[in-house]
């Protein structure tokens, strides 16, 4: 190619070089650009940090990820991992009734003594008065009792499962949902 260029008249060399450059540019435009890879993976579900430690009572909800079960008197308390606690009235065991959902983000465990429910709320320990099941109230919060929960990767996934890398600026990760992920950079390797 270089020999051919040397043999061409002086005026044709810039025209040929320009055509070669344009062909190279078009080739790079179509074949050398970035490609998007979309695969099945997991996307984090966030709760803004200013809302993560607000505890409130909601109407009954569907269970997303069942956690521990605790029975006290005529009530069954069913944990919903990272979301809160379902309250079921079991006065008639043949016909249990969901009566409330206590939203406690980052919750994994509970204990009850008398009319006080103790639960983890991310890295805090909270005490909630449950003497009125329709209106549980926060009695006390002890901050920083636990290590901050895992915010870096989804737990219990198979080896080399891909997921969207968490972004701490979006809040706390309270769960993971299956989704199509573009160009994933994070994967499980445990």
C-alpha positions as CSV (number, residue, x, y, z in Angstrom):
1,X,0.0,0.0,0.0
2,X,2.8,2.4,0.9
3,X,4.5,1.7,-2.5
4,X,1.3,2.4,-4.4
5,X,1.0,5.8,-2.6
6,X,4.5,6.7,-3.5
7,X,3.8,5.9,-7.2
8,X,0.7,8.1,-7.4
9,X,0.9,11.7,-8.7
10,X,1.2,14.3,-5.9
11,X,-2.4,15.6,-6.4
12,X,-4.1,12.1,-6.0
13,X,-2.3,11.3,-2.7
14,X,-4.4,13.6,-0.5
15,X,-7.7,12.4,-2.2
16,X,-6.8,8.8,-1.6
17,X,-5.7,9.4,2.0
18,X,-9.0,11.2,2.6
19,X,-11.0,8.3,1.2
20,X,-9.0,5.8,3.4
21,X,-9.6,8.0,6.4
22,X,-13.4,8.2,5.7
23,X,-13.5,4.4,5.3
24,X,-11.6,3.9,8.5
25,X,-13.9,6.3,10.3
26,X,-17.1,4.6,9.0
27,X,-15.6,1.2,10.0
28,X,-14.8,2.4,13.5
29,X,-18.2,4.0,13.8
30,X,-20.1,0.7,13.1
31,X,-17.6,-1.8,14.5
32,X,-15.4,-0.1,17.0
33,X,-17.9,1.6,19.3
34,X,-19.1,0.5,22.6
35,X,-21.4,-2.4,22.8
36,X,-24.2,-2.9,25.3
37,X,-24.5,-6.3,26.9
38,X,-27.8,-7.0,28.6
39,X,-28.1,-10.1,30.8
40,X,-30.4,-11.4,33.5
41,X,-29.2,-10.2,36.9
42,X,-30.4,-8.4,40.1
43,X,-31.1,-4.7,40.7
44,X,-31.0,-3.2,44.2
45,X,-34.2,-1.7,45.7
46,X,-33.4,1.4,47.7
47,X,-35.1,3.3,50.5
48,X,-33.8,6.9,50.9
49,X,-31.7,7.3,54.0
50,X,-34.1,10.0,55.5
51,X,-37.0,7.4,55.3
52,X,-35.2,4.3,56.3
53,X,-35.6,4.6,60.1
54,X,-39.3,5.7,60.0
55,X,-41.4,3.0,61.6
56,X,-45.1,3.0,60.7
57,X,-48.1,0.7,60.7
58,X,-49.7,-0.1,57.4
59,X,-52.7,-2.2,56.3
60,X,-51.9,-5.9,55.8
61,X,-49.4,-6.6,53.0
62,X,-48.4,-9.7,51.0
63,X,-45.3,-11.4,52.3
64,X,-42.3,-10.8,50.0
65,X,-39.5,-12.8,51.7
66,X,-40.6,-14.7,54.8
67,X,-38.4,-14.4,57.8
68,X,-38.8,-15.7,61.4
69,X,-42.2,-16.4,63.0
70,X,-43.0,-15.4,66.6
71,X,-46.1,-16.3,68.5
72,X,-47.4,-14.2,71.5
73,X,-50.8,-14.7,73.0
74,X,-53.4,-14.8,70.1
75,X,-51.0,-13.1,67.6
76,X,-48.6,-14.4,65.1
77,X,-45.7,-12.1,64.0
78,X,-44.2,-13.0,60.7
79,X,-41.0,-11.3,59.6
80,X,-40.6,-10.0,56.1
81,X,-36.8,-9.8,55.5
82,X,-35.7,-6.2,55.3
83,X,-39.2,-4.8,55.2
84,X,-40.9,-5.4,58.5
85,X,-43.4,-7.5,60.4
86,X,-46.8,-8.9,59.5
87,X,-49.3,-9.1,62.4
88,X,-51.9,-11.9,62.3
89,X,-54.8,-12.3,64.7
90,X,-54.9,-16.0,65.5
91,X,-57.8,-15.9,68.0
92,X,-59.6,-18.4,65.7
93,X,-56.8,-20.7,64.5
94,X,-59.1,-22.0,61.7
95,X,-59.5,-18.5,60.4
96,X,-56.4,-16.4,61.1
97,X,-56.7,-12.8,60.0
98,X,-53.9,-10.4,58.8
99,X,-54.5,-7.2,60.8
100,X,-51.5,-5.0,60.2
101,X,-48.0,-4.6,58.8
102,X,-45.3,-2.9,60.9
103,X,-42.9,-1.4,58.4
104,X,-39.3,-1.6,59.8
105,X,-36.7,-1.4,57.1
106,X,-33.6,-3.6,57.5
107,X,-35.5,-5.9,59.9
108,X,-34.3,-9.5,60.3
109,X,-35.2,-10.5,63.8
110,X,-37.7,-9.8,66.6
111,X,-38.3,-10.6,70.3
112,X,-41.2,-9.8,72.5
113,X,-41.4,-9.3,76.2
114,X,-44.8,-8.4,77.7
115,X,-46.2,-5.7,75.4
116,X,-42.9,-4.6,73.9
117,X,-41.6,-5.8,70.6
118,X,-37.8,-5.5,70.0
119,X,-36.5,-5.4,66.5
120,X,-33.5,-4.4,64.4
121,X,-34.0,-1.4,62.2
122,X,-30.8,-1.5,60.0
123,X,-28.1,-0.8,62.6
124,X,-30.4,0.3,65.4
125,X,-32.4,-1.6,68.0
126,X,-36.0,-0.4,68.4
127,X,-38.6,-1.0,71.2
128,X,-42.2,-0.8,70.0
129,X,-45.3,-0.8,72.3
130,X,-47.7,-3.4,70.9
131,X,-50.4,-3.2,73.6
132,X,-52.7,-1.8,70.9
133,X,-52.0,-4.0,67.8
134,X,-53.8,-1.5,65.5
135,X,-51.5,1.3,66.6
136,X,-48.0,0.1,67.6
137,X,-45.9,3.0,68.9
138,X,-42.1,3.5,69.0
139,X,-40.9,3.6,72.6
140,X,-37.2,3.8,72.2
141,X,-34.4,3.6,69.6
142,X,-30.8,2.7,70.5
143,X,-28.6,3.8,67.6
144,X,-25.6,1.9,66.3
145,X,-26.2,-1.4,68.2
146,X,-25.5,-3.6,65.1
147,X,-23.0,-3.4,62.3
148,X,-24.5,-1.7,59.3
149,X,-26.2,-4.3,57.1
150,X,-24.7,-5.7,53.9
151,X,-25.2,-3.0,51.2
152,X,-22.6,-4.4,48.7
153,X,-24.1,-7.5,47.2
154,X,-27.2,-9.7,47.2
155,X,-26.9,-12.6,49.6
156,X,-27.6,-16.3,48.8
157,X,-27.2,-16.1,45.0
158,X,-25.4,-18.7,43.0
159,X,-21.7,-18.2,42.1
160,X,-21.1,-15.7,39.4
161,X,-24.6,-14.1,39.5
162,X,-24.5,-10.6,38.0
163,X,-26.0,-7.6,39.7
164,X,-26.1,-3.8,39.4
165,X,-23.5,-2.3,41.7
166,X,-25.2,-0.5,44.6
167,X,-25.0,3.3,44.7
168,X,-24.9,4.5,48.4
169,X,-26.0,7.9,47.3
170,X,-29.5,6.4,46.4
171,X,-30.1,5.2,50.0
172,X,-30.1,1.9,51.8
173,X,-30.5,-1.3,49.9
174,X,-33.5,-3.1,51.3
175,X,-33.8,-5.9,48.7
176,X,-32.9,-7.1,45.2
177,X,-35.2,-7.8,42.3
178,X,-34.4,-9.9,39.2
179,X,-34.0,-7.6,36.2
180,X,-32.2,-7.2,32.9
181,X,-28.9,-5.4,33.6
182,X,-26.8,-3.5,31.0
183,X,-23.0,-4.0,31.1
184,X,-22.9,-5.4,34.7
185,X,-19.7,-4.7,36.6
186,X,-20.6,-6.6,39.7
187,X,-21.0,-10.3,40.3
188,X,-20.9,-12.8,43.2
189,X,-17.6,-14.6,43.6
190,X,-18.0,-16.2,47.0
